[in-house]
Every structure is written in C-alpha cells, then in structure tokens.
C-alpha cells in the first residue's frame, strides 16, 4: 500500500478555524484525503537533504563574507577612509586596502586581521560555488 505524506499546513480550512490534533481532526483529514483535497509533499532522500545542508552552508559563508566586508568598511570609515576610485573587491581596491597606514599600532593589526578573515571567507565561498556548480550538473539537480 503506497504511503503519502501530507503537509498539515496545506490542509484546507476556513479562516479563523483552529485545528486540534484529535479524533475529529483525524476524521476530517481522512475525508479530505479521500476527496483528493489534500496535497502530498515530497520527502527528500538522505542525498537530497545533504545537498540542502550543503547549500545552507554556502549561504552561511556568503553571509560571513558580507559581514566581514562590512566590518572592513566600518574600520576604515571610522578613520575617514573611503575607496572612491571604483568598485569594491576589485584588484585596485585590494591594493588600496593593503596600502592603508595608521598612526596607532593597534589599527593596522585590526585591519590586517579583518582583511585576512575576509580573504579566507571569499576563498571558501569560491570553493563552495565551484562545488555547487559541479553538483548542479548531476542528474537529479540539472
């Protein structure tokens, strides 16, 4: 006998009607199922769930890149330094970032650590993007 998984959130109901998981609710769901009014959902396999987790990981790294980019910009902005010669993350922008000099000894170290972490996150994101592209070429995800 085939088994279908029904999304409880997709069960039709009147506005404001609360559904309690009791016997009456079970009878209602059986009646709706027999009438074909319930929507079956796809339960992901272990492999599909692994790919979803991998994509979540990639999104986390992307958010980390954005956070570290903002941190670098804020560090420089606190000292009145802005890159106005073009777009961020270009070769000339990185050259400009590495060429910044400060009077107080702790400030260059702060920028150095932030830039190092940003570069690491960008490298990780690049690796993950390549892996996602490779994964997208496989049969179930094409």
VEXLUMTOR-748526 format. One line per field, with one value per atom (N, C-alpha, C): residue number from 1; atom name; residue in three letters; x, y, z. Coordinates in steps of 0.02 Angstrom, whole numbers, plus 50000, padded with zeros to 5 digits. Example, Ala and Ser with C-alpha at 12.3 -4.5 7.8 and 13.67 -1.06 7.14 Angstrom:
<atoms>
pos	(1	1	1	2	2	2)
site	(N	CA	C	N	CA	C)
code	(ALA	ALA	ALA	SER	SER	SER)
u	(50660	50615	50660	50642	50684	50645)
v	(49716	49775	49835	49888	49947	50002)
w	(50390	50390	50390	50354	50357	50394)
</atoms>
This chain:
<atoms>
pos	(1	1	1	2	2	2	3	3	3	4	4	4	5	5	5	6	6	6	7	7	7	8	8	8	9	9	9	10	10	10	11	11	11	12	12	12	13	13	13	14	14	14	15	15	15	16	16	16	17	17	17	18	18	18	19	19	19	20	20	20	21	21	21	22	22	22	23	23	23	24	24	24	25	25	25	26	26	26	27	27	27	28	28	28	29	29	29	30	30	30	31	31	31	32	32	32	33	33	33	34	34	34	35	35	35	36	36	36	37	37	37	38	38	38	39	39	39	40	40	40	41	41	41	42	42	42	43	43	43	44	44	44	45	45	45	46	46	46	47	47	47	48	48	48	49	49	49	50	50	50	51	51	51	52	52	52	53	53	53	54	54	54	55	55	55	56	56	56	57	57	57	58	58	58	59	59	59	60	60	60	61	61	61	62	62	62	63	63	63	64	64	64	65	65	65	66	66	66	67	67	67	68	68	68	69	69	69	70	70	70	71	71	71	72	72	72	73	73	73	74	74	74	75	75	75	76	76	76	77	77	77	78	78	78	79	79	79	80	80	80	81	81	81	82	82	82	83	83	83	84	84	84	85	85	85	86	86	86	87	87	87	88	88	88	89	89	89	90	90	90	91	91	91	92	92	92	93	93	93	94	94	94	95	95	95	96	96	96	97	97	97	98	98	98	99	99	99	100	100	100	101	101	101	102	102	102	103	103	103	104	104	104	105	105	105	106	106	106	107	107	107	108	108	108	109	109	109	110	110	110	111	111	111	112	112	112	113	113	113	114	114	114	115	115	115	116	116	116	117	117	117	118	118	118	119	119	119	120	120	120	121	121	121	122	122	122	123	123	123	124	124	124	125	125	125	126	126	126	127	127	127	128	128	128	129	129	129	130	130	130	131	131	131	132	132	132	133	133	133	134	134	134	135	135	135	136	136	136	137	137	137	138	138	138	139	139	139	140	140	140	141	141	141	142	142	142)
site	(N	CA	C	N	CA	C	N	CA	C	N	CA	C	N	CA	C	N	CA	C	N	CA	C	N	CA	C	N	CA	C	N	CA	C	N	CA	C	N	CA	C	N	CA	C	N	CA	C	N	CA	C	N	CA	C	N	CA	C	N	CA	C	N	CA	C	N	CA	C	N	CA	C	N	CA	C	N	CA	C	N	CA	C	N	CA	C	N	CA	C	N	CA	C	N	CA	C	N	CA	C	N	CA	C	N	CA	C	N	CA	C	N	CA	C	N	CA	C	N	CA	C	N	CA	C	N	CA	C	N	CA	C	N	CA	C	N	CA	C	N	CA	C	N	CA	C	N	CA	C	N	CA	C	N	CA	C	N	CA	C	N	CA	C	N	CA	C	N	CA	C	N	CA	C	N	CA	C	N	CA	C	N	CA	C	N	CA	C	N	CA	C	N	CA	C	N	CA	C	N	CA	C	N	CA	C	N	CA	C	N	CA	C	N	CA	C	N	CA	C	N	CA	C	N	CA	C	N	CA	C	N	CA	C	N	CA	C	N	CA	C	N	CA	C	N	CA	C	N	CA	C	N	CA	C	N	CA	C	N	CA	C	N	CA	C	N	CA	C	N	CA	C	N	CA	C	N	CA	C	N	CA	C	N	CA	C	N	CA	C	N	CA	C	N	CA	C	N	CA	C	N	CA	C	N	CA	C	N	CA	C	N	CA	C	N	CA	C	N	CA	C	N	CA	C	N	CA	C	N	CA	C	N	CA	C	N	CA	C	N	CA	C	N	CA	C	N	CA	C	N	CA	C	N	CA	C	N	CA	C	N	CA	C	N	CA	C	N	CA	C	N	CA	C	N	CA	C	N	CA	C	N	CA	C	N	CA	C	N	CA	C	N	CA	C	N	CA	C	N	CA	C	N	CA	C	N	CA	C	N	CA	C	N	CA	C	N	CA	C	N	CA	C	N	CA	C	N	CA	C	N	CA	C	N	CA	C	N	CA	C	N	CA	C	N	CA	C	N	CA	C	N	CA	C	N	CA	C	N	CA	C	N	CA	C	N	CA	C	N	CA	C	N	CA	C	N	CA	C	N	CA	C	N	CA	C	N	CA	C	N	CA	C	N	CA	C)
code	(UNK	UNK	UNK	UNK	UNK	UNK	UNK	UNK	UNK	UNK	UNK	UNK	UNK	UNK	UNK	UNK	UNK	UNK	UNK	UNK	UNK	UNK	UNK	UNK	UNK	UNK	UNK	UNK	UNK	UNK	UNK	UNK	UNK	UNK	UNK	UNK	UNK	UNK	UNK	UNK	UNK	UNK	UNK	UNK	UNK	UNK	UNK	UNK	UNK	UNK	UNK	UNK	UNK	UNK	UNK	UNK	UNK	UNK	UNK	UNK	UNK	UNK	UNK	UNK	UNK	UNK	UNK	UNK	UNK	UNK	UNK	UNK	UNK	UNK	UNK	UNK	UNK	UNK	UNK	UNK	UNK	UNK	UNK	UNK	UNK	UNK	UNK	UNK	UNK	UNK	UNK	UNK	UNK	UNK	UNK	UNK	UNK	UNK	UNK	UNK	UNK	UNK	UNK	UNK	UNK	UNK	UNK	UNK	UNK	UNK	UNK	UNK	UNK	UNK	UNK	UNK	UNK	UNK	UNK	UNK	UNK	UNK	UNK	UNK	UNK	UNK	UNK	UNK	UNK	UNK	UNK	UNK	UNK	UNK	UNK	UNK	UNK	UNK	UNK	UNK	UNK	UNK	UNK	UNK	UNK	UNK	UNK	UNK	UNK	UNK	UNK	UNK	UNK	UNK	UNK	UNK	UNK	UNK	UNK	UNK	UNK	UNK	UNK	UNK	UNK	UNK	UNK	UNK	UNK	UNK	UNK	UNK	UNK	UNK	UNK	UNK	UNK	UNK	UNK	UNK	UNK	UNK	UNK	UNK	UNK	UNK	UNK	UNK	UNK	UNK	UNK	UNK	UNK	UNK	UNK	UNK	UNK	UNK	UNK	UNK	UNK	UNK	UNK	UNK	UNK	UNK	UNK	UNK	UNK	UNK	UNK	UNK	UNK	UNK	UNK	UNK	UNK	UNK	UNK	UNK	UNK	UNK	UNK	UNK	UNK	UNK	UNK	UNK	UNK	UNK	UNK	UNK	UNK	UNK	UNK	UNK	UNK	UNK	UNK	UNK	UNK	UNK	UNK	UNK	UNK	UNK	UNK	UNK	UNK	UNK	UNK	UNK	UNK	UNK	UNK	UNK	UNK	UNK	UNK	UNK	UNK	UNK	UNK	UNK	UNK	UNK	UNK	UNK	UNK	UNK	UNK	UNK	UNK	UNK	UNK	UNK	UNK	UNK	UNK	UNK	UNK	UNK	UNK	UNK	UNK	UNK	UNK	UNK	UNK	UNK	UNK	UNK	UNK	UNK	UNK	UNK	UNK	UNK	UNK	UNK	UNK	UNK	UNK	UNK	UNK	UNK	UNK	UNK	UNK	UNK	UNK	UNK	UNK	UNK	UNK	UNK	UNK	UNK	UNK	UNK	UNK	UNK	UNK	UNK	UNK	UNK	UNK	UNK	UNK	UNK	UNK	UNK	UNK	UNK	UNK	UNK	UNK	UNK	UNK	UNK	UNK	UNK	UNK	UNK	UNK	UNK	UNK	UNK	UNK	UNK	UNK	UNK	UNK	UNK	UNK	UNK	UNK	UNK	UNK	UNK	UNK	UNK	UNK	UNK	UNK	UNK	UNK	UNK	UNK	UNK	UNK	UNK	UNK	UNK	UNK	UNK	UNK	UNK	UNK	UNK	UNK	UNK	UNK	UNK	UNK	UNK	UNK	UNK	UNK	UNK	UNK	UNK	UNK	UNK	UNK	UNK	UNK	UNK	UNK	UNK	UNK	UNK	UNK	UNK	UNK	UNK	UNK	UNK	UNK	UNK	UNK	UNK	UNK	UNK	UNK	UNK	UNK	UNK	UNK	UNK	UNK	UNK	UNK	UNK	UNK	UNK)
u	(50042	50000	50045	50036	50078	50064	50116	50111	50123	50081	50090	50097	50140	50149	50111	50068	50026	50052	50058	50079	50019	50026	49970	49954	50004	49993	49954	49950	49914	49843	49821	49754	49704	49654	49606	49564	49554	49512	49485	49433	49402	49446	49442	49481	49462	49511	49499	49485	49477	49463	49527	49525	49583	49576	49632	49631	49671	49637	49670	49683	49740	49755	49716	49652	49612	49577	49532	49498	49455	49423	49380	49423	49482	49528	49552	49565	49587	49533	49470	49415	49409	49417	49413	49468	49528	49584	49574	49547	49533	49481	49429	49377	49407	49449	49481	49529	49563	49610	49572	49518	49478	49448	49434	49405	49459	49522	49577	49593	49575	49586	49649	49687	49750	49809	49860	49919	49974	49995	50051	50116	50164	50228	50282	50337	50394	50440	50454	50500	50570	50616	50683	50720	50760	50802	50862	50902	50961	51008	51016	51060	51033	50968	50939	50944	50935	50941	51014	51061	51131	51147	51118	51128	51097	51039	51007	51051	51080	51125	51187	51212	51271	51255	51196	51176	51167	51141	51135	51204	51251	51320	51349	51336	51361	51330	51265	51233	51262	51279	51311	51377	51416	51481	51471	51420	51405	51387	51348	51332	51394	51439	51502	51543	51545	51582	51552	51486	51453	51469	51466	51481	51552	51600	51670	51684	51649	51656	51633	51576	51551	51599	51628	51675	51736	51762	51821	51802	51744	51722	51712	51684	51672	51737	51786	51851	51880	51879	51907	51865	51800	51755	51764	51779	51791	51852	51896	51957	51952	51891	51880	51909	51916	51946	51894	51886	51838	51870	51854	51879	51830	51850	51806	51828	51880	51908	51874	51822	51789	51749	51742	51702	51743	51710	51744	51760	51809	51833	51862	51886	51925	51998	52040	52112	52139	52117	52140	52113	52053	52026	52067	52084	52125	52194	52222	52287	52280	52227	52214	52205	52168	52157	52223	52264	52328	52377	52366	52411	52393	52341	52321	52370	52389	52435	52402	52415	52385	52439	52421	52469	52470	52413	52409	52424	52469	52490	52434	52381	52328	52284	52279	52234	52257	52321	52340	52329	52339	52328	52253	52210	52138	52119	52144	52129	52158	52219	52252	52212	52189	52150	52084	52052	51988	51996	52048	52061	52078	52118	52137	52074	52031	51970	51924	51919	51878	51906	51971	52002	51989	51994	51981	51909	51862	51791	51777	51808	51799	51826	51883	51912	51865	51839	51791	51729	51704	51644	51657	51716	51734	51736	51765	51767	51697	51656	51587	51547	51557	51522	51541	51606	51628	51596	51592	51561	51486	51453	51382	51372	51414	51409	51419	51468	51480	51420	51392	51334	51273	51267	51210	51212	51269	51274	51253	51244	51224	51149	51129	51062	51004	51000	50938	50931	50986	50983	50988	50996	51003	50944)
v	(49942	50000	50062	50108	50167	50215	50249	50296	50366	50413	50483	50525	50574	50621	50684	50705	50763	50820	50879	50937	50964	50966	50989	51063	51101	51171	51183	51132	51139	51110	51093	51066	51124	51116	51171	51181	51243	51260	51330	51343	51410	51459	51523	51573	51574	51574	51577	51510	51458	51391	51361	51343	51311	51236	51203	51131	51100	51057	51021	50950	50922	50853	50803	50795	50747	50700	50659	50610	50644	50699	50734	50761	50788	50814	50756	50699	50641	50620	50619	50601	50652	50715	50768	50758	50743	50734	50672	50619	50559	50576	50612	50632	50676	50724	50768	50728	50680	50639	50598	50568	50528	50571	50634	50680	50709	50695	50719	50793	50819	50890	50904	50853	50863	50858	50896	50899	50855	50806	50764	50801	50792	50826	50774	50798	50755	50753	50695	50688	50679	50724	50719	50658	50630	50574	50599	50553	50572	50614	50595	50632	50702	50708	50774	50818	50788	50826	50848	50806	50825	50885	50886	50942	51006	50999	51058	51085	51041	51063	51097	51070	51099	51170	51178	51245	51293	51268	51311	51332	51286	51301	51356	51350	51400	51469	51470	51533	51563	51521	51546	51579	51548	51576	51642	51644	51705	51762	51746	51797	51818	51770	51787	51836	51824	51870	51940	51944	52009	52043	52005	52034	52059	52019	52040	52098	52101	52159	52221	52216	52274	52293	52245	52260	52297	52275	52310	52381	52389	52456	52500	52472	52511	52531	52485	52502	52562	52560	52615	52678	52669	52727	52765	52728	52761	52806	52793	52834	52881	52888	52935	52913	52849	52824	52788	52812	52781	52771	52715	52700	52728	52778	52812	52803	52763	52756	52702	52672	52619	52573	52512	52464	52426	52402	52362	52293	52262	52194	52187	52241	52237	52235	52222	52218	52284	52340	52405	52419	52396	52405	52367	52304	52264	52297	52323	52358	52418	52456	52514	52493	52439	52415	52396	52360	52338	52395	52449	52507	52556	52543	52589	52588	52647	52653	52694	52674	52708	52729	52777	52802	52757	52735	52694	52622	52588	52520	52468	52476	52425	52429	52486	52494	52453	52453	52412	52338	52317	52246	52229	52274	52264	52256	52300	52295	52232	52215	52155	52091	52086	52027	52025	52082	52084	52066	52092	52076	52002	51975	51905	51861	51876	51837	51844	51904	51915	51875	51877	51839	51764	51739	51668	51651	51693	51681	51684	51730	51734	51671	51646	51585	51526	51521	51466	51472	51533	51543	51522	51539	51519	51443	51410	51336	51307	51333	51307	51320	51379	51394	51344	51327	51278	51210	51191	51127	51127	51183	51188	51182	51215	51210	51138	51104	51034	50991	51003	50966	50980	51041	51060	51024	50998	50962	50890	50864	50795	50787	50726	50710	50738	50725	50747	50822	50860	50932	50975	50943	50980	51021)
w	(50000	50000	50000	49952	49949	50007	50027	50083	50056	50075	50056	50118	50115	50170	50152	50198	50186	50230	50200	50238	50277	50343	50383	50371	50353	50338	50274	50231	50168	50173	50233	50242	50235	50190	50182	50245	50263	50321	50314	50351	50349	50387	50369	50406	50479	50522	50594	50626	50586	50613	50641	50704	50735	50727	50713	50704	50761	50798	50852	50830	50847	50827	50871	50857	50895	50846	50872	50828	50776	50794	50746	50688	50705	50654	50610	50639	50600	50551	50573	50528	50471	50488	50436	50385	50409	50362	50318	50345	50305	50251	50270	50222	50166	50185	50136	50091	50120	50080	50029	50050	50003	49948	49964	49914	49868	49884	49842	49854	49913	49927	49967	49984	50020	49972	49987	49944	49973	49935	49957	49944	49989	49981	49968	49940	49926	49987	50011	50068	50038	50053	50024	50048	50003	50021	50062	50088	50125	50082	50019	49974	49961	49950	49938	50001	50059	50121	50131	50111	50114	50070	50010	49964	49993	50024	50055	50111	50152	50205	50176	50121	50088	50063	50034	50010	50069	50124	50184	50207	50206	50225	50180	50115	50068	50082	50099	50115	50179	50227	50289	50273	50230	50211	50173	50129	50093	50141	50192	50243	50282	50295	50329	50287	50222	50177	50182	50181	50185	50252	50306	50372	50376	50351	50355	50308	50252	50207	50243	50277	50315	50371	50404	50458	50432	50376	50347	50328	50296	50277	50339	50391	50452	50486	50487	50517	50481	50415	50376	50382	50385	50389	50455	50509	50573	50571	50523	50516	50456	50429	50375	50308	50298	50235	50195	50134	50088	50020	49990	49923	49873	49836	49789	49716	49705	49638	49597	49621	49583	49628	49606	49643	49694	49746	49797	49769	49801	49786	49716	49688	49625	49645	49596	49611	49638	49608	49633	49703	49718	49785	49836	49821	49868	49877	49824	49829	49875	49867	49909	49982	49993	50062	50096	50059	50089	50098	50063	50068	50123	50160	50213	50270	50295	50351	50406	50468	50525	50575	50618	50667	50729	50752	50813	50796	50833	50815	50812	50851	50851	50789	50758	50700	50639	50622	50564	50576	50639	50655	50648	50669	50663	50590	50548	50476	50446	50467	50442	50458	50519	50540	50501	50496	50460	50386	50355	50284	50275	50320	50316	50321	50369	50378	50318	50291	50231	50172	50163	50108	50116	50177	50190	50173	50194	50181	50106	50071	49998	49964	49987	49958	49971	50032	50047	50004	49996	49954	49882	49856	49788	49781	49831	49829	49830	49875	49880	49817	49786	49724	49669	49665	49615	49629	49692	49709	49694	49706	49690	49614	49575	49503	49479	49508	49491	49510	49568	49591	49547	49523	49480	49413	49394	49330	49336	49397	49406	49391	49377	49352	49394	49459	49492	49500	49492	49505	49442	49385	49323	49311)
</atoms>
